[in-house]
Amino acid sequence: MLRLRSDRGATLHHLLLLLVVLVMGFTTVISAEQASAADAEPGELRAMPATPAEGSGVVTLSTNDYRIGPSDQLEIDVFQIEELSGVERVNSRGYIKMPLIGSVKVAGLTQGEAENLITGLYSDEYLEDPQVNIDIIEYASQQVTVMGAVKEPGVFALKGRTTLLQALAMAKGLDGLPDKEGIIIFRANTAGKVVGYVVDLAQIESGLQGDPEVIGSDKIVVPVAGVASGIKGITDTLRGFVGFQRY
């Protein structure tokens, strides 16, 4: 009888030690997450990962890597020559029309390559040491889709770096009974896998979370509060959908 009590005492002692270890481990994990969250400045611009499967990398719509496409709008500045400067939209064949040098094919070029091309064409016959600067002011070939509880759902061209709040503004804002805590950004990675990032808009508006940047081909869905069937209908049609992840 005494031995049985001793065994029970030892067992209870071991269980208590195990419980203490588990609690300490859990507390350490929570503290690490809180510390990580504290590192982010309220309201700072953060970006969704370009490759959700790997969960790394900051996404920017980089003009260094971006290649100009049809319907993109370019602001072209030839230094100190206003007559040669202006805003041009790339036509369906990939050309823009420039004073003196005529049609120039810029589709498929990066911003820097287009600048070098136009600089070379002007310096060949017309100008001495011209300085050409190009800004891509509308990425018509890079579009996001906004749907759900917004006033004007549709497909919108990105104009430089664009955040979630700016994308919602392009759709004229929220409408009806939106689920502000469950807005979803569907994004595909390079392998074609699609992840639905769940974003709490109220946290962003209050400055407690950063406003995430959106990129071309993102699909932004604002669900109607209390209606889950609409989201399922969308995910059923998304090829490569692998699941949801909290932003």
N, C-alpha and C positions, 0 to 999 in steps of 0.2 A: 504493500500500500504506500509506504513511504517512498519506495523507488519510483512508483508510478507518478506520484506528485513531483518528484525530482525531474523525471522525463518531461512532464508537462511544463514545468518551470523552464527547462532548457529550451523547449520548443517555443514557448511564449517569448523568451528572451531573443531567440533567433528571428522570430517574426517581427518583433519590435525593431531590431536592428535593420532588417530588410526594409521595413516601412520608413525608417529614418533616412536610409540611403535613397529610396525612391523619391521621397519628398524633397531632399536636398537636390537631387538631379533635376526634378521638375522645376524647382525654384530657380536653378541655374539657367535652364532653357528660357523661362519666362523673362528673367533679368536680361539675358542676352538679346532677346527680341525687343524688349523695352529700350535697351541701350541703342540698338540699331535704329529703332524708330526715332529716338531722340536726336540722332545724328542728322536727320533730314530737317532742313529749315522749313517752317510752315509756309505753304504757298509756293515752294520752289518748283520749277518745271522738271518733271521726271518723265521718262519715256518707258513704254512697254518694251520688253525684250523682242528683238527681231526674230530670234529663234526660241520660241517658247519651250521646246523640248530641252534645250540646254539652259535656258533661263539666264542668259548673260548678254551683255552688250547694250549700250545705249543707242537708241535709234534716232537719227536725225536725217532730214531730207537734204542730204549733202549735195551742194552744187558742184563739188569737185568730182563726184562719181556719177551724178545724174546725167543722163544723155537726153538731149533735147528731142522732143517728139512733135508730131503734127498738132496744131491748135494751141501749143504753148505760146505764151505771150512774153516777148523779150523787150527790155528797155535798153537801147543801145546808145552809148554816149561816146562820141568822137571828141576828144578833149579840145575845147576852145573852138569847135566848129559846130555851131548850133544847127546849121543847114543840113548837116549829115547825120544829126542825132535824132532820135525819136523812138516811138513804141511800135513794134512790128509783131504781128501774129504769124506763126509758122503755118503755111498752107498745107493742104492734104497731101501734097507731093514732097513736103519737107523743106520748102524754099521760103525765104523772105526776100523782099525787094528793097534794095538800098540805093540811095542817090549815087549817080555816076557809074557805079559798078554793076548795077542791075540785079538780077536774081542770083541769090547765093543759097546753096543747099547747106542747111545747118542741122537737119535732122540726123540723129545718130552721133552727133558730136557732144562733147562735154562743154561746159561754159568756157573753159580755158582754150579748148581747141577752136571753138567758134571765134573767140577773140583773136587768136593768132591768124586764122584764115582771113578774116575781114581786114585785119591790120596789113597782112601781106598783099591783099588785092588793092588796097588804097596806096600802099607804098610803091607798088610796081609802076604805076603810071601817074598818080595824082598828087600824093602828099609826101612830104619828107618827114620821116620818123613820126608817123601817126601813133596816137595812143587811143586804143579802143577798149571800152569797158562794157560788159554785158551783164545785166541782172535779169534773172528769170523771175518775172513777177506773177506768173500764173502757170502752174503745172497742170495743164489741161489733160495731159496723158497720165497724170497721177490723180486718181479720184477716190473719194470715200462715199459710201452709201449710208444714209441716215434714215431709219425707219421706225415705226411704232408711234408712240404718243408724242409726236411733234406736229407743229402747225403745217409745215410744208415738207413732207418726206421726199427724198429724191437722191440723185447722184450729183456730187459736187466736186469741182476741180480744186485741188489744194493750191493755195497761194503762199508759197514759202512754208516756213514751219507753222504747223497748225495744231492746236491743242483740242482736247475734247470739248471744252466750253465754246471754243471758236467754231468747231464743226456743228455743234448744236445751234449756235447762233445763225449759221448759214441756212439751217432748216427753220429759222424764225422762232426758235425756242420750243419749250415743252408745251403740251396741250392735253386737256382732259385730266385724267387721273394717273399721272405717270408714277411708276415705282422708282423713285429717285435713288433708293439704296441698292437697286439691282440692275443698273444700266450695264449692258454687255458690249464689249468690243471684240468682235470675232476677227482673228488674225491668223494668217497662214505662215508657216515657216518655209525655209528653202526646200524642205522635203515634201511640202504639200500638206502637212498636218495642220489642222485648224484647232486653235484653243479659244475658248470664250472667256475673256477676262471680265470679271464682275467688279464694277466700279460703284462706289458710294458717292453719288454726286453731292449729297449734303455735306460730306466731309471735305470735299474739294471747295465748295462754296464758302465754307466756314474757315478755310485756310489750314485745316488739320491734315490734309493730304495734298500732295502736289497735283497739278493739272496735267494728266498724261498726254504725251504727244501722239497724234495719229499719223499714219502713213498710208501711202497708196494701197488700194484694194481692201482696206479695213471696212468692216460692216458694223455700224453702230446701231444697236437696238435699244429703244426705250420701252420697256414692257409696261403694260397697263397694270396698275396695282391689283393684286388678287387674281390675275389671269395667267396661269402657267401654260395653257395649251398653245398660246401663240409662240412661245419660245421653242416648244417641242416641234412645232410645225416648221420652224426655221432650221433647227439642228438636223431634222430628218432630211433636209434638202442639201445640207452642206457636205460635200465630198471630203473625206479625210478628217471629219470632226472627231476629236479624241477626248474632249471633256472641258470642264470649267476650272478656272483658277482665280483666286481672289487677288485683286490688284493691291 
